[in-house]
Amino acid sequence: MSDLGYIPNLTARSLITKKTKTIGIILKSASKDVRQNPFYSDVLHGITQRCNEEGYAIKSTISTSEESLFQEVQGMIHTHAVDGFILLFSKSNNVIKQLLIDEDVPFVVIGKPLDEKDQFIIHIDNDNEKAGHDLCSYLYHKGHRHIIFINESGQYAVTDDRSTGFRDEARQRGITHEILETENNRDSIQTLLQTYFMNEELSVRPTAIISSDGVIHHTVLSVLYNLNIQIPADVCTATFNDSLLTEMGSPPQTTVNIHPVELGNKSGEKIIQLLNQREVSKDNLWIPTTIIERESTNNMKE
């Protein structure tokens, strides 16, 4: 084959085998803020790495709304464009997951199981409640007793779990705290932070801010800079998912590393095992998290 320069015709092969050797990747949205989220690029790197090793290609969704996403995934199923899917989010009342179940298509989920049906579906995730507990406990031991948690609005399990873990730990430690939901845009976050840092009638201000993920955290840092609030002298900051954005921030940001490349790698491994009818455990995989301490939490305002 090498001497003759032979290259297999994958299209012809797929007609015979009825297999495309392609994995569908379902993003919650292909909007700009999702596409530029370092978590997704790292997860996709892990998926691509494992799929390439096994001779599989990937095909990602491009829809920006739930309705168009449903139609896009349905079209990929009915035209046999892919052999199976990796669903990159876990959400209550997820119509996309139900579609995959109804169509009897092999898939795995990056995210936590949410209902009884999920016991038959492979999930790969972090223990995000524990991650929220751990980050709150870390800040407590740094001396913080007044912390706010900024959560991007939505019904996604990952951010709900992180804020739940934070809240439970804060209550246990006797920390004054609030969980605040907001849209990830400058105006909304500036209005929110002005309430806590520019209100002269407020007797106690937060000494630390936790953001639910690195993208909304980047907006928080930008707004704090605009309000002339110094990190860590005036307030300490931390978030989830380490990336170049957090490592190269000013100052570099303390984060919970959720190891997204490994999440992607394991999800690619599991879907390929399912497609090849290899013996595969239906037990959920939990990827441990670790706290990376940086300058953003090196001090606390007295």
MOMO-V81182 format. One record per residue. N is the residue number from 1. RES is the residue in one small letter. OMEGA is omega in whole degrees, 0 to 359 (* if undefined). D_LAST is the distance of its C-alpha to the last C-alpha in whole Angstrom. Layout:
# MOMO-V81182
n = {N & N}
res = {RES & RES}
omega = {OMEGA & OMEGA}
d_last = {D_LAST & D_LAST}
This chain:
# MOMO-V81182
n = {1 & 2 & 3 & 4 & 5 & 6 & 7 & 8 & 9 & 10 & 11 & 12 & 13 & 14 & 15 & 16 & 17 & 18 & 19 & 20 & 21 & 22 & 23 & 24 & 25 & 26 & 27 & 28 & 29 & 30 & 31 & 32 & 33 & 34 & 35 & 36 & 37 & 38 & 39 & 40 & 41 & 42 & 43 & 44 & 45 & 46 & 47 & 48 & 49 & 50 & 51 & 52 & 53 & 54 & 55 & 56 & 57 & 58 & 59 & 60 & 61 & 62 & 63 & 64 & 65 & 66 & 67 & 68 & 69 & 70 & 71 & 72 & 73 & 74 & 75 & 76 & 77 & 78 & 79 & 80 & 81 & 82 & 83 & 84 & 85 & 86 & 87 & 88 & 89 & 90 & 91 & 92 & 93 & 94 & 95 & 96 & 97 & 98 & 99 & 100 & 101 & 102 & 103 & 104 & 105 & 106 & 107 & 108 & 109 & 110 & 111 & 112 & 113 & 114 & 115 & 116 & 117 & 118 & 119 & 120 & 121 & 122 & 123 & 124 & 125 & 126 & 127 & 128 & 129 & 130 & 131 & 132 & 133 & 134 & 135 & 136 & 137 & 138 & 139 & 140 & 141 & 142 & 143 & 144 & 145 & 146 & 147 & 148 & 149 & 150 & 151 & 152 & 153 & 154 & 155 & 156 & 157 & 158 & 159 & 160 & 161 & 162 & 163 & 164 & 165 & 166 & 167 & 168 & 169 & 170 & 171 & 172 & 173 & 174 & 175 & 176 & 177 & 178 & 179 & 180 & 181 & 182 & 183 & 184 & 185 & 186 & 187 & 188 & 189 & 190 & 191 & 192 & 193 & 194 & 195 & 196 & 197 & 198 & 199 & 200 & 201 & 202 & 203 & 204 & 205 & 206 & 207 & 208 & 209 & 210 & 211 & 212 & 213 & 214 & 215 & 216 & 217 & 218 & 219 & 220 & 221 & 222 & 223 & 224 & 225 & 226 & 227 & 228 & 229 & 230 & 231 & 232 & 233 & 234 & 235 & 236 & 237 & 238 & 239 & 240 & 241 & 242 & 243 & 244 & 245 & 246 & 247 & 248 & 249 & 250 & 251 & 252 & 253 & 254 & 255 & 256 & 257 & 258 & 259 & 260 & 261 & 262 & 263 & 264 & 265 & 266 & 267 & 268 & 269 & 270 & 271 & 272 & 273 & 274 & 275 & 276 & 277 & 278 & 279 & 280 & 281 & 282 & 283 & 284 & 285 & 286 & 287 & 288 & 289 & 290 & 291 & 292 & 293 & 294 & 295 & 296 & 297 & 298 & 299 & 300 & 301 & 302}
res = {m & s & d & l & g & y & i & p & n & l & t & a & r & s & l & i & t & k & k & t & k & t & i & g & i & i & l & k & s & a & s & k & d & v & r & q & n & p & f & y & s & d & v & l & h & g & i & t & q & r & c & n & e & e & g & y & a & i & k & s & t & i & s & t & s & e & e & s & l & f & q & e & v & q & g & m & i & h & t & h & a & v & d & g & f & i & l & l & f & s & k & s & n & n & v & i & k & q & l & l & i & d & e & d & v & p & f & v & v & i & g & k & p & l & d & e & k & d & q & f & i & i & h & i & d & n & d & n & e & k & a & g & h & d & l & c & s & y & l & y & h & k & g & h & r & h & i & i & f & i & n & e & s & g & q & y & a & v & t & d & d & r & s & t & g & f & r & d & e & a & r & q & r & g & i & t & h & e & i & l & e & t & e & n & n & r & d & s & i & q & t & l & l & q & t & y & f & m & n & e & e & l & s & v & r & p & t & a & i & i & s & s & d & g & v & i & h & h & t & v & l & s & v & l & y & n & l & n & i & q & i & p & a & d & v & c & t & a & t & f & n & d & s & l & l & t & e & m & g & s & p & p & q & t & t & v & n & i & h & p & v & e & l & g & n & k & s & g & e & k & i & i & q & l & l & n & q & r & e & v & s & k & d & n & l & w & i & p & t & t & i & i & e & r & e & s & t & n & n & m & k & e}
omega = {180 & 182 & 182 & 181 & 184 & 175 & 181 & 175 & 186 & 179 & 178 & 180 & 182 & 177 & 181 & 185 & 185 & 178 & 181 & 187 & 180 & 178 & 176 & 178 & 183 & 174 & 177 & 176 & 175 & 178 & 187 & 184 & 176 & 182 & 183 & 178 & 182 & 179 & 184 & 178 & 178 & 177 & 180 & 176 & 179 & 178 & 182 & 180 & 182 & 180 & 178 & 179 & 183 & 178 & 179 & 172 & 177 & 179 & 186 & 174 & 183 & 184 & 181 & 177 & 182 & 181 & 181 & 177 & 178 & 181 & 180 & 180 & 177 & 178 & 178 & 179 & 187 & 177 & 179 & 181 & 181 & 178 & 181 & 186 & 164 & 180 & 190 & 176 & 176 & 187 & 177 & 179 & 185 & 183 & 179 & 178 & 180 & 177 & 180 & 177 & 182 & 182 & 179 & 179 & 177 & 176 & 171 & 184 & 167 & 186 & 186 & 172 & 186 & 181 & 185 & 180 & 186 & 179 & 179 & 184 & 179 & 177 & 175 & 187 & 166 & 169 & 187 & 174 & 178 & 179 & 176 & 175 & 186 & 182 & 177 & 179 & 178 & 180 & 176 & 181 & 173 & 175 & 184 & 179 & 180 & 188 & 171 & 179 & 181 & 187 & 176 & 183 & 182 & 183 & 183 & 187 & 186 & 181 & 177 & 181 & 180 & 180 & 177 & 178 & 177 & 183 & 181 & 179 & 180 & 178 & 181 & 182 & 183 & 180 & 171 & 187 & 172 & 173 & 188 & 177 & 181 & 171 & 180 & 172 & 188 & 184 & 181 & 183 & 178 & 178 & 180 & 184 & 176 & 179 & 185 & 187 & 181 & 180 & 184 & 180 & 181 & 186 & 182 & 178 & 177 & 175 & 179 & 176 & 171 & 174 & 188 & 173 & 188 & 182 & 178 & 178 & 179 & 177 & 177 & 180 & 180 & 180 & 178 & 177 & 181 & 179 & 180 & 176 & 188 & 176 & 4 & 186 & 181 & 179 & 176 & 184 & 178 & 182 & 180 & 179 & 178 & 180 & 177 & 179 & 182 & 181 & 183 & 178 & 180 & 0 & 174 & 191 & 171 & 183 & 166 & 180 & 182 & 175 & 184 & 178 & 179 & 175 & 179 & 181 & 181 & 179 & 176 & 179 & 184 & 182 & 179 & 175 & 179 & 183 & 181 & 177 & 174 & 177 & 184 & 178 & 178 & 178 & 178 & 178 & 180 & 180 & 182 & 176 & 179 & 178 & 175 & 183 & 178 & 190 & 185 & 178 & 184 & 185 & 174 & 179 & 180 & *}
d_last = {73 & 71 & 74 & 75 & 72 & 72 & 69 & 68 & 69 & 66 & 67 & 70 & 69 & 66 & 70 & 71 & 68 & 67 & 63 & 61 & 59 & 56 & 53 & 52 & 48 & 46 & 43 & 42 & 42 & 43 & 41 & 39 & 36 & 37 & 39 & 37 & 34 & 34 & 34 & 38 & 39 & 38 & 40 & 43 & 43 & 43 & 46 & 48 & 47 & 49 & 51 & 53 & 53 & 56 & 57 & 56 & 54 & 52 & 52 & 49 & 49 & 48 & 48 & 45 & 46 & 47 & 50 & 51 & 49 & 52 & 55 & 54 & 53 & 56 & 58 & 57 & 58 & 62 & 63 & 62 & 59 & 57 & 58 & 55 & 51 & 47 & 45 & 42 & 40 & 40 & 40 & 42 & 45 & 46 & 49 & 49 & 49 & 51 & 54 & 53 & 54 & 57 & 59 & 58 & 57 & 55 & 51 & 48 & 44 & 41 & 39 & 39 & 42 & 42 & 45 & 48 & 50 & 47 & 49 & 51 & 49 & 47 & 44 & 41 & 38 & 34 & 33 & 30 & 29 & 28 & 27 & 24 & 24 & 23 & 20 & 19 & 19 & 18 & 14 & 14 & 15 & 12 & 10 & 10 & 11 & 12 & 14 & 17 & 20 & 22 & 26 & 29 & 32 & 35 & 36 & 36 & 35 & 33 & 30 & 31 & 30 & 27 & 26 & 27 & 26 & 23 & 23 & 25 & 22 & 20 & 22 & 23 & 19 & 18 & 16 & 16 & 17 & 20 & 23 & 24 & 27 & 28 & 31 & 30 & 30 & 28 & 29 & 28 & 25 & 24 & 25 & 23 & 19 & 20 & 20 & 16 & 15 & 18 & 18 & 17 & 18 & 16 & 14 & 11 & 11 & 11 & 9 & 12 & 16 & 19 & 22 & 25 & 27 & 27 & 29 & 27 & 24 & 25 & 26 & 22 & 21 & 23 & 22 & 19 & 20 & 22 & 20 & 18 & 15 & 14 & 14 & 11 & 9 & 9 & 10 & 12 & 16 & 18 & 22 & 25 & 28 & 28 & 30 & 30 & 28 & 25 & 26 & 27 & 24 & 22 & 19 & 21 & 20 & 20 & 23 & 25 & 28 & 31 & 34 & 36 & 39 & 39 & 39 & 42 & 44 & 44 & 45 & 48 & 49 & 50 & 51 & 54 & 55 & 55 & 58 & 60 & 60 & 59 & 57 & 54 & 52 & 50 & 47 & 44 & 42 & 38 & 37 & 34 & 30 & 28 & 24 & 24 & 20 & 20 & 17 & 16 & 14 & 13 & 9 & 6 & 4 & 0}
